[in-house]
């Protein structure tokens, strides 16, 4: 079996007991102790927020290049793949944290809102702040930075968790005000539950009726959820998520097309080719060549 895809678990070199970290982009680009290159595609097992304080450049998230400038915020969800495009003129910070660090202490509604900020099906991963919004956000980041690097006592992680929750809530509000995220929509909670199931089981289950059974609803009800939230049928959403998972394997591994087809649940490589080309208008080789 070929090597596993590049999965990056959360690792805090400064404080091994904390599931949170702050890294300046300039320092990250110079680190020599990483077991992977930040400039190659890699899948992260945690959440990340990139704050651009000065300069301009590009960052790749799930096969899409996002240009940014001062005041841009990029949010990256657990299990997405991304890569940095090195630019020594860019200044900013990278906030890293596990889902457990943030979510274990929040009520269900707040958990839902927090996760929505990072959900690429519900909103774009890039936010552009005004000067006033950036100034307010940087004040909060400075408090986080001071608590983490200077004070660092028995109370610090609790305070950092609260400040991080405030930061996410503010970003969520900004996205909402700019109509860049789906919020306060009927069936949102049910949609996210369906999405989570598909992300876990897409390789084994491709039929709407399988998920309807798991959720204890009818296929018609599932279609109502997806039409309301993303204006797609349940089957279209399943195919979108499944195809994205295949794309990640094509970009994030050296596996052969045959190995990827088998890992993705296809017994016949020809059927894999037909499915992928129907979804993307590209062969697996063409996609791999174009986006690597």
FENQUI-V959842 format. One record per residue. N is the residue number from 1. PHI is phi as a letter, one per 30 degrees, with the letter a starting at -180 (none if undefined). PSI is psi in degrees with one decimal (NA if undefined). D_CENTER is the distance of its C-alpha to the mean C-alpha in Angstrom with 2 decimals. Layout:
BEGIN
n->[N;N]
phi->[PHI;PHI]
psi->[PSI;PSI]
d_center->[D_CENTER;D_CENTER]
END
This chain:
BEGIN
n->[1;2;3;4;5;6;7;8;9;10;11;12;13;14;15;16;17;18;19;20;21;22;23;24;25;26;27;28;29;30;31;32;33;34;35;36;37;38;39;40;41;42;43;44;45;46;47;48;49;50;51;52;53;54;55;56;57;58;59;60;61;62;63;64;65;66;67;68;69;70;71;72;73;74;75;76;77;78;79;80;81;82;83;84;85;86;87;88;89;90;91;92;93;94;95;96;97;98;99;100;101;102;103;104;105;106;107;108;109;110;111;112;113;114;115;116;117;118;119;120;121;122;123;124;125;126;127;128;129;130;131;132;133;134;135;136;137;138;139;140;141;142;143;144;145;146;147;148;149;150;151;152;153;154;155;156;157;158;159;160;161;162;163;164;165;166;167;168;169;170;171;172;173;174;175;176;177;178;179;180;181;182;183;184;185;186;187;188;189;190;191;192;193;194;195;196;197;198;199;200;201;202;203;204;205;206;207;208;209;210;211;212;213;214;215;216;217;218;219;220;221;222;223;224;225;226;227;228;229;230;231;232;233;234;235;236;237;238;239;240;241;242;243;244;245;246;247;248;249;250;251;252;253;254;255;256;257;258;259;260;261;262;263;264;265;266;267;268;269;270;271;272;273;274;275;276;277;278;279;280;281;282;283;284;285;286;287;288;289;290;291;292]
phi->[none;d;e;d;e;d;c;c;d;d;b;c;d;d;b;d;c;c;c;b;a;b;b;d;e;d;d;e;d;c;d;c;c;d;c;a;c;d;c;c;d;a;c;c;c;a;c;b;b;c;c;c;c;a;j;b;l;b;b;c;b;h;i;c;d;c;d;b;b;e;j;d;b;c;c;b;d;e;i;d;c;a;a;d;c;d;a;d;d;d;c;l;b;c;c;b;a;d;d;d;d;d;d;d;c;c;d;e;d;d;e;e;d;d;d;e;e;c;d;d;d;c;a;d;d;c;b;c;d;d;e;d;d;d;e;d;d;d;d;d;d;d;d;e;d;d;d;d;c;c;d;h;c;d;c;d;d;d;d;d;d;d;d;d;d;d;e;d;d;d;d;d;d;d;d;d;d;c;h;c;a;d;b;h;c;e;i;d;d;d;d;d;d;d;e;d;d;d;d;d;b;e;d;c;b;c;c;e;d;d;d;d;d;d;c;i;b;d;d;d;d;d;d;d;e;d;d;d;c;b;h;b;d;d;d;d;d;e;d;d;d;d;d;d;d;d;e;d;d;d;d;c;b;c;d;d;d;d;d;d;d;d;d;d;j;c;d;c;d;d;d;d;e;d;d;d;d;d;d;b;i;b;d;e;d;d;d;e;d;d;c;d]
psi->[137.1;166.0;152.8;155.3;161.3;100.8;129.2;107.5;163.5;132.0;124.1;107.3;-28.2;-43.6;93.6;-17.5;-8.1;138.7;38.6;146.6;152.6;130.3;131.7;140.1;-39.3;-38.3;-40.1;-44.0;-21.3;-6.3;134.9;-1.6;-0.2;147.3;11.3;162.6;127.2;-10.6;3.4;156.4;133.5;146.0;130.0;145.1;32.3;-176.8;151.7;141.7;124.7;124.8;119.9;113.4;-23.4;152.2;-177.7;155.6;-155.0;152.9;141.6;126.2;119.5;55.5;7.0;129.5;123.8;119.0;147.5;163.4;-176.0;130.9;-0.9;144.2;130.7;128.8;132.3;126.9;151.2;133.6;7.6;157.0;146.4;170.6;146.0;146.8;111.4;134.7;102.7;-13.9;-11.7;135.2;137.9;-176.5;152.8;119.6;127.4;137.6;154.2;162.0;-34.2;-37.8;-42.6;-43.8;-20.2;-18.3;7.7;154.8;163.7;-43.4;-40.3;-35.2;-46.6;-45.6;-41.8;-44.6;-33.3;-36.0;-33.7;-2.8;108.7;-16.2;-18.8;-14.7;165.8;148.0;-5.4;133.8;137.2;117.0;151.1;170.4;-41.7;-44.1;-40.9;-42.9;-43.8;-41.1;-40.5;-30.4;-41.3;-42.0;-38.6;-36.8;-42.4;-46.5;-44.7;-43.1;-37.0;-44.3;-31.3;-52.9;-63.7;55.2;-165.0;-18.4;-10.7;-46.1;-36.6;-42.0;-42.6;-41.6;-42.8;-42.9;-38.7;-39.8;-41.4;-43.8;-47.0;-40.7;-39.8;-42.4;-38.4;-41.5;-41.0;-44.7;-41.9;-45.1;-31.2;5.6;40.6;10.9;145.9;122.2;162.8;37.4;138.8;139.6;10.6;-45.8;-42.0;-38.0;-45.7;-37.7;-41.9;-46.3;-45.9;-41.6;-42.8;-41.8;-29.4;-32.4;8.0;-32.1;-23.5;-27.9;118.6;-0.9;139.5;-39.0;-29.1;-42.8;-33.9;-41.3;-42.6;-38.3;-8.1;34.1;174.9;161.9;-33.3;-40.4;-41.0;-42.6;-33.0;-43.1;-52.5;-35.3;-39.7;-39.5;-48.3;8.1;42.3;158.1;163.2;-39.2;-39.2;-39.3;-43.0;-46.5;-39.2;-47.3;-44.2;-45.9;-39.1;-39.7;-38.6;-43.3;-41.2;-38.2;-38.4;-37.2;-34.3;8.2;167.1;14.2;149.2;163.5;-38.7;-43.2;-40.1;-40.1;-45.9;-45.3;-31.5;0.7;10.0;125.2;-30.0;126.5;-33.1;-38.2;-34.8;-45.8;-47.2;-44.5;-48.4;-40.9;-34.9;-34.8;-31.7;-11.4;15.2;150.8;161.4;-39.3;-41.1;-40.6;-46.9;-43.0;-38.1;-36.9;-1.0;NA]
d_center->[27.31;25.20;22.96;19.64;16.48;15.24;13.19;12.98;13.85;14.05;17.36;19.22;22.27;23.84;23.69;23.05;23.37;20.68;17.08;16.32;16.93;17.55;18.06;19.70;18.40;21.97;22.27;19.14;20.54;23.83;22.86;24.85;24.04;20.56;20.65;18.45;18.37;15.52;16.84;16.17;13.14;11.64;9.12;8.18;9.31;8.45;6.71;7.71;9.62;11.80;15.14;17.56;21.06;23.13;23.26;21.38;19.41;16.48;12.98;11.37;7.85;8.33;12.06;12.34;14.08;13.74;16.96;17.21;20.16;21.30;19.64;16.26;13.12;9.69;6.67;3.51;1.96;4.86;6.09;4.40;7.43;8.55;11.98;14.12;17.24;19.96;21.94;24.28;25.16;21.80;21.72;18.88;17.05;13.90;13.22;11.83;12.20;12.02;11.73;15.48;16.28;15.27;15.69;18.87;21.01;19.94;21.58;20.04;19.84;18.13;15.55;14.89;14.69;12.43;9.77;10.47;9.51;5.72;6.59;6.88;10.10;11.57;11.16;10.51;8.00;11.33;14.10;17.58;19.71;23.49;25.64;26.41;22.85;21.91;25.07;24.34;20.83;22.28;24.95;22.49;20.75;24.28;25.05;22.06;23.17;26.76;26.10;24.05;26.25;29.64;30.32;28.32;30.58;30.37;28.98;26.31;23.29;24.17;24.55;21.28;19.49;21.36;20.71;16.93;17.21;19.36;17.01;14.17;16.99;18.30;15.17;14.91;18.60;18.37;15.90;18.28;21.29;20.11;19.31;15.76;14.39;16.08;17.80;21.09;21.30;23.40;21.78;18.27;18.35;19.77;17.27;14.32;16.60;17.24;13.68;13.11;16.39;15.72;12.61;15.01;18.11;17.66;19.48;22.44;22.60;22.53;24.96;24.43;27.33;25.70;22.89;25.52;27.53;24.75;24.20;27.93;27.97;29.40;27.75;28.96;27.11;23.77;24.48;25.29;21.89;19.98;22.60;22.42;18.68;17.66;21.23;20.84;22.71;21.31;22.12;20.31;17.06;17.70;18.42;15.35;13.03;15.61;15.92;12.28;12.71;15.97;14.69;12.44;15.73;17.73;15.86;15.02;18.47;22.11;22.98;25.57;25.01;27.23;25.23;21.94;23.93;25.34;22.12;20.65;23.75;26.13;29.66;30.80;29.15;30.84;29.08;25.69;26.73;27.89;24.75;22.37;24.74;25.17;21.46;20.91;24.53;24.02;25.15;22.79;24.73;24.42;20.65;20.49;23.03;21.54;17.98;18.81]
END
